[in-house]
Amino acid sequence: MTTLIRKNTNMWRSTALPNIGKAANQQKDSYNNNGDTLLWVDAPTITATWNTDLAWEIGRVRGNLSLYHGWSAWGGPEMDTHRSPFSGRNYEYMSQDGLVGGYIAAQLTAGMESMGVTCYIKHFAFNDQETCRDGMENTVWVSEQAARQIYLKVFQMCMQEGGSSSSMTGFARFATMPTSSNNRLMEGLAVKEWGWDGFFITDGYSGFSRSTTMASMMKSFVVPLPLQGRIPAISGRYDAETGKFYAYTGAWDTEYDFYGDNFATTTVMMNDRWTVADENVKGGFRGEEIESYTQWYYLRNLAARILYKESNALTNLNGHSTTRLPDFTAQERAFVNGQPAELVFDLSGQAKSCFDENGNPNYTVEYAIDGDIPEGMRFDPETAALSGVPTVNGQYKITVSVLIDGWVSADLVNDDSASINPYLTMTYKLLVSDDGVPTPDMEEELE
């Protein structure tokens, strides 16, 4: 499960899954810039303009910066409503007015999401202080009316109108319950009532390990961003022999490193007050493996949400990470001298989101060709066809490239410096002869 979110020691990067065509994603996390690119004014200043068009344009520019650098997700915008002038992150949050903040945050998010950038809007919700935020102190008491009309309104507008793909929870406790484990808030309100189809992430597990578990977070559609090797604590364990699924109570001791897929069945899980040396320490809790009837359900649903959002985002080239130029057989690439011939370079493998409701492409394509074209033939970029009557025998090699929507190409790389989709540029060997019989070396089509 957690491999969908992060890889190796980088908690801000998801893992590529080549078997289903999912590319890796790289997230940047900064409230007023994108990975140290351009420094913007703080969020209250942008909100104070009351200019939704400007907010959208700022989001669009930030989206373009992300495209340029290969970053497909942003940890923002931040938008908790100011409840006090002394909150530690007011400079990151939009406004003391939930409605005004909602209008600005929604358009800022929409601008970035229009470029395929996943916005992790945060910190959902009631993030009221930074001092002592890891303990029991950050508890918010608020009426349902005030919560809906003021403090949650900005998130509702951003999810429903801004089209945010994801959200990051905060460290707050809403009526003593950590928000990251509050199913009625996460699933009940955001997913079921608001109709939001995104998913939540959190790094709030560290301060909550005394009162919540990884399993309870997942059942609220929340993925804890883990440290290396803690995957079973979140995903649980499936026993193929019994057909049962197990979840784990407790959390990990952050002083220990656990690696391997079976660590949770061989190493005790504990909260941050439980130690092997003193099992009776006050507040200590030793976790255990328990059979769960719902863990598998939430695990699969959360994984589906993540894959759906990333497949339609910049992570997967806005649905084009599996788009490719055609494979032609050797016979199709062997032409008879003096006879009409044609190759059409139609694309295939696009995601469903790349087409409108009538099945028509909702993207633009520009073709380019390089190399030796057989005499008597020409390439038409409008029809993507190489056609004509070849007149000179010989072997030829051409390279065809496509540029989709003005930016998607084989030149885009992930942070491993590998092309996200190398099949948007293909090299083909062609043959013109008197009999049109392909030679053995023509089976080596791609380079």
C-alpha positions in Angstrom: 0.0 0.0 0.0 2.6 2.6 1.0 4.6 1.9 -2.1 1.9 3.8 -3.9 2.9 6.9 -1.9 6.6 6.8 -1.4 9.8 5.0 -2.3 13.0 4.2 -0.4 14.0 7.0 1.9 12.0 9.7 0.1 8.6 10.1 1.7 7.6 12.7 -0.9 7.8 10.4 -3.9 5.6 7.6 -5.1 6.9 4.4 -6.7 6.6 3.6 -10.4 4.6 0.4 -11.1 5.6 -0.5 -14.7 3.2 -3.5 -14.9 0.3 -1.1 -15.0 2.0 1.8 -16.6 2.2 4.0 -13.5 5.0 6.5 -13.4 6.8 7.7 -10.3 5.7 11.0 -8.8 7.8 13.7 -7.2 6.2 16.1 -4.7 7.4 19.5 -3.5 6.3 20.9 -0.2 6.5 24.6 0.4 3.7 27.1 1.0 4.9 30.0 -1.1 7.2 28.6 -3.7 7.7 25.4 -5.7 10.9 23.8 -4.8 12.8 27.1 -4.4 11.8 28.4 -7.8 9.8 31.6 -7.4 9.0 33.2 -4.1 5.4 34.3 -3.8 3.8 36.5 -1.2 2.2 34.8 1.7 -1.3 33.3 1.5 -3.2 36.1 3.4 -1.8 38.7 0.9 -3.1 36.7 -2.1 -6.5 36.3 -0.4 -6.6 40.0 0.4 -6.7 40.8 -3.3 -10.2 39.2 -3.5 -9.2 38.4 -7.0 -10.1 34.8 -8.0 -8.8 35.3 -11.6 -5.4 36.2 -10.2 -5.5 33.2 -7.9 -6.1 30.9 -10.8 -3.3 32.5 -12.8 -0.9 32.0 -9.9 -1.9 28.4 -9.8 -1.4 28.1 -13.5 2.1 29.5 -13.3 3.0 27.2 -10.4 1.7 24.4 -12.5 3.9 25.4 -15.3 6.9 25.5 -13.0 6.1 22.0 -11.9 5.9 20.8 -15.5 9.3 22.4 -16.2 11.0 20.7 -13.3 9.2 17.4 -13.5 7.3 17.7 -10.2 3.9 16.2 -10.3 2.5 17.1 -6.9 2.5 20.0 -4.4 1.9 20.0 -0.7 -0.6 22.8 -0.7 -2.2 25.2 -0.8 -2.6 25.6 3.0 -6.0 26.9 4.0 -7.0 26.5 7.6 -9.2 29.4 8.8 -7.4 31.7 11.2 -9.0 31.2 14.6 -6.5 33.3 16.5 -3.7 35.8 15.6 -1.3 33.6 17.6 -1.6 30.5 15.4 1.9 29.3 14.3 1.0 29.1 10.6 -1.3 32.0 9.9 1.2 33.2 7.2 0.6 30.0 5.3 -3.2 29.9 5.7 -5.6 31.9 3.5 -7.9 34.0 5.7 -9.9 34.4 8.9 -13.0 34.2 6.7 -13.8 30.7 5.5 -15.8 31.9 2.5 -13.2 34.3 1.1 -10.5 31.8 1.8 -12.5 29.2 0.0 -12.9 31.3 -3.2 -9.2 32.0 -3.4 -8.0 28.6 -2.4 -10.3 26.8 -4.9 -9.1 28.9 -7.8 -5.4 28.5 -6.8 -6.0 24.8 -6.7 -7.9 24.7 -9.9 -5.1 26.5 -11.7 -2.5 24.0 -10.6 -4.8 20.9 -11.1 -5.5 22.1 -14.7 -1.8 21.4 -15.4 -2.1 17.9 -14.0 -0.4 18.8 -10.7 -1.9 17.0 -7.7 -2.6 19.4 -4.9 -2.5 18.0 -1.3 -4.6 20.8 0.2 -4.0 21.1 3.9 -4.2 20.8 6.9 -7.6 19.1 7.1 -8.9 20.4 9.5 -8.9 22.7 12.5 -5.1 23.0 12.6 -5.0 25.6 15.3 -1.5 25.7 16.8 2.1 24.5 16.3 3.2 24.7 19.9 2.9 21.2 21.5 1.1 20.0 18.4 2.4 16.4 18.8 0.7 15.9 22.2 -2.8 16.1 23.6 -2.8 19.9 23.7 -4.0 20.7 20.2 -7.7 20.0 20.8 -10.3 22.1 19.1 -13.8 22.6 20.5 -16.3 24.0 18.0 -20.0 23.7 17.2 -21.1 21.9 14.1 -22.6 25.1 12.6 -19.3 27.0 13.1 -17.3 24.0 11.7 -19.4 23.8 8.6 -19.9 27.5 7.9 -16.4 28.7 8.8 -13.6 26.2 9.4 -14.6 23.5 6.9 -16.0 25.7 4.2 -12.7 26.5 2.7 -11.9 22.8 2.3 -15.4 22.0 0.9 -15.0 24.7 -1.8 -11.5 23.5 -2.7 -12.7 19.9 -3.0 -15.9 20.6 -4.8 -15.0 23.6 -6.9 -11.2 23.6 -7.0 -11.0 19.9 -7.9 -8.3 19.0 -5.4 -7.0 15.4 -5.9 -5.7 14.9 -2.4 -5.6 16.4 1.1 -3.2 16.3 4.0 -4.5 16.1 7.5 -3.3 18.1 10.4 -2.3 17.4 14.0 -5.5 18.7 15.5 -7.9 16.8 17.6 -11.6 17.5 16.9 -13.4 17.0 20.2 -10.4 15.0 21.4 -10.3 12.7 18.4 -7.3 13.0 16.0 -8.6 14.2 12.7 -6.5 11.6 10.8 -8.6 8.9 12.5 -11.9 10.6 12.5 -13.9 8.5 10.1 -17.0 10.6 10.4 -15.0 13.7 9.3 -12.9 12.1 6.6 -15.2 9.5 5.0 -18.5 10.6 6.4 -18.2 14.3 5.5 -15.6 14.7 2.7 -16.2 11.5 0.8 -19.9 10.7 1.3 -21.5 14.1 1.9 -19.3 16.3 -0.3 -18.8 13.6 -2.9 -15.1 14.0 -3.0 -13.2 11.2 -4.8 -9.7 12.0 -3.5 -7.6 10.6 -0.7 -5.8 11.8 2.4 -2.2 11.6 3.5 -0.7 12.5 6.9 2.6 12.8 8.7 0.7 13.1 12.0 1.3 9.6 13.2 4.2 10.6 15.4 2.3 12.5 18.0 -0.8 10.4 17.8 0.8 7.0 18.4 -0.7 6.9 22.0 -4.2 7.2 20.8 -4.6 6.0 17.3 -3.2 3.3 14.9 -2.1 3.0 11.3 -5.1 0.7 10.7 -7.6 3.3 12.0 -6.1 6.0 9.8 -6.5 3.8 6.7 -10.1 3.2 7.5 -10.6 6.9 7.2 -9.0 7.0 3.7 -5.8 8.4 5.2 -2.4 7.1 4.2 0.3 7.8 6.9 3.5 8.8 5.2 5.8 6.1 6.7 9.4 5.8 7.5 11.3 3.1 5.6 10.2 -0.5 6.2 6.9 0.1 8.1 4.7 -1.0 5.3 2.9 -3.9 7.2 1.9 -1.5 10.0 -0.4 0.2 7.4 -1.3 -2.5 5.0 -1.8 -5.3 7.4 -1.2 -8.9 6.5 -3.2 -11.4 4.4 -2.9 -15.1 5.3 -3.3 -17.2 2.1 -3.7 -20.4 4.1 -6.6 -19.2 6.2 -8.0 -16.6 3.9 -8.0 -14.1 6.7 -6.8 -10.6 6.8 -5.0 -9.1 9.9 -4.5 -5.5 11.1 -2.1 -4.3 13.7 -2.8 -2.2 16.8 -0.3 0.1 18.3 2.5 1.8 16.3 6.2 1.5 15.9 9.0 2.5 18.3 10.7 5.2 16.4 14.1 4.4 17.9 14.1 1.0 16.1 14.5 0.3 12.4 12.4 -2.5 11.0 12.8 -3.8 7.5 11.3 -6.5 5.4 7.7 -7.3 4.6 7.2 -9.6 7.6 8.5 -7.4 10.3 5.1 -6.9 12.0 4.8 -10.7 12.5 8.2 -11.1 14.0 8.7 -7.8 15.9 6.4 -6.4 18.5 4.7 -3.2 17.7 4.4 -0.5 20.4 3.6 3.1 21.0 6.2 5.7 21.8 5.9 5.1 25.6 6.2 1.3 25.5 9.7 -0.2 25.9 11.0 -3.8 26.0 12.8 -3.0 29.2 9.7 -1.7 31.1 6.4 -3.1 30.0 4.6 -1.3 32.8 5.6 2.3 32.0 2.7 4.7 32.4 0.8 5.2 29.1 2.7 2.3 27.5 0.9 0.2 24.9 2.1 -3.0 23.2 0.4 -3.7 19.9 -0.9 -6.9 18.6 -2.1 -8.6 15.4 -5.9 -8.9 15.2 -8.2 -10.3 12.6 -9.9 -7.6 10.7 -13.0 -7.8 8.5 -12.7 -4.3 7.1 -9.0 -3.6 6.7 -8.9 -5.4 3.3 -11.9 -3.4 2.0 -10.4 0.0 3.0 -7.0 -1.0 1.7 -8.3 -1.8 -1.7 -10.6 1.2 -1.9 -7.8 3.6 -0.9 -5.3 2.0 -3.3 -7.9 2.4 -6.1 -8.4 6.1 -5.2 -4.7 6.7 -5.3 -4.2 5.0 -8.7 -7.2 6.7 -10.2 -6.0 10.2 -9.3 -2.4 9.6 -10.3 -3.3 8.0 -13.6 -5.1 11.2 -14.6 -2.5 13.6 -13.3 1.0 14.9 -14.3 2.4 11.8 -12.6 1.2 9.8 -15.6 1.5 12.7 -18.1 -2.2 13.5 -17.8 -3.2 10.1 -18.9 -0.5 9.6 -21.5 2.2 7.6 -19.6 1.1 4.5 -21.6 0.4 6.3 -24.9 2.7 5.0 -27.6 3.5 5.1 -31.3 2.6 1.9 -33.2 4.7 -1.2 -33.6 4.9 -2.3 -37.2 5.9 -5.8 -38.3 8.9 -6.2 -40.6 6.5 -7.0 -43.5 4.6 -3.7 -42.9 7.9 -1.8 -43.1 9.1 -3.5 -46.3 7.9 -1.7 -49.5 7.9 -2.8 -53.1 9.7 -0.4 -55.5 7.2 1.3 -57.7 4.1 0.3 -55.7 2.0 2.6 -53.4 2.9 2.2 -49.7 1.7 3.7 -46.5 2.4 3.7 -42.8 0.0 5.5 -40.4 1.5 6.4 -37.0 -1.7 6.4 -34.9 -1.3 6.5 -31.2 -2.7 3.9 -28.8 -2.7 3.1 -25.1 -4.2 6.5 -23.9 -6.1 6.6 -20.6 -9.9 6.9 -20.8 -9.6 10.5 -19.5 -7.9 11.4 -22.8 -11.3 11.2 -24.6 -14.5 13.1 -24.3 -17.9 11.5 -23.8 -18.2 10.9 -27.5 -14.9 9.1 -27.7 -13.1 12.0 -29.4 -9.5 12.9 -28.2 -9.4 15.9 -25.9 -5.8 16.6 -26.5 -3.6 17.9 -29.4 -0.7 16.0 -31.1 2.2 17.4 -33.1 4.3 14.9 -35.1 7.9 15.3 -36.1 10.0 13.0 -38.3 13.7 12.8 -38.7 16.0 10.5 -40.8 16.0 9.2 -44.3 12.6 9.0 -46.0 12.5 6.8 -49.1 12.5 8.7 -52.4 8.9 9.2 -53.6 7.3 9.1 -50.1 6.4 12.0 -47.8 5.2 12.4 -44.2 2.0 14.3 -43.6 1.9 15.6 -39.9 -1.8 16.3 -40.2 -2.7 12.6 -40.9 0.3 11.1 -39.3 0.9 9.1 -42.5 4.0 8.3 -44.4 2.8 7.5 -47.9 3.7 7.6 -51.6 5.4 5.4 -54.2 9.0 4.5 -53.3 11.4 4.6 -56.2 14.8 3.9 -54.9 15.8 0.6 -53.4 17.7 0.6 -50.1 17.4 0.5 -46.3 16.2 3.6 -44.5 15.9 4.6 -40.8 13.4 7.2 -39.5 12.6 8.5 -36.0 9.1 9.7 -35.3 8.3 11.8 -32.3 5.1 13.2 -30.9 4.4 16.2 -28.7 1.0 16.0 -26.9 -0.7 19.2 -25.6 2.5 21.1 -26.2 4.5 19.5 -23.4 4.1 15.7 -23.2 7.0 14.0 -24.9 9.6 11.3 -24.5 12.0 13.9 -23.2 10.2 14.2 -19.9 12.1 12.3 -17.2 11.5 11.4 -13.6 14.0 12.0 -10.8 15.8 8.8 -11.8 16.6 10.7 -15.1 14.7 8.0 -17.1 12.0 8.9 -19.6 8.5 8.6 -18.2 7.3 7.4 -21.5 10.0 6.5 -24.1 7.5 5.2 -26.6 6.5 8.7 -27.7 9.7 8.7 -29.8 10.3 5.5 -31.9 12.9 4.6 -34.5 11.9 2.4 -37.4 13.9 0.6 -40.1 12.3 0.6 -43.6 13.2 -1.3 -46.7 12.5 -0.7 -50.4 13.2 -3.6 -52.7 12.0 -5.2 -55.9 10.1 -8.0 -54.1 9.3 -6.3 -50.8 10.6 -9.2 -48.7 12.0 -8.0 -45.3 15.6 -8.8 -44.4 16.4 -10.5 -41.1 17.8 -7.4 -39.5 14.5 -5.6 -40.0 13.1 -7.5 -37.0 15.2 -5.1 -34.9 12.6 -2.4 -35.2 13.3 -0.1 -32.2 16.4 1.6 -31.0 
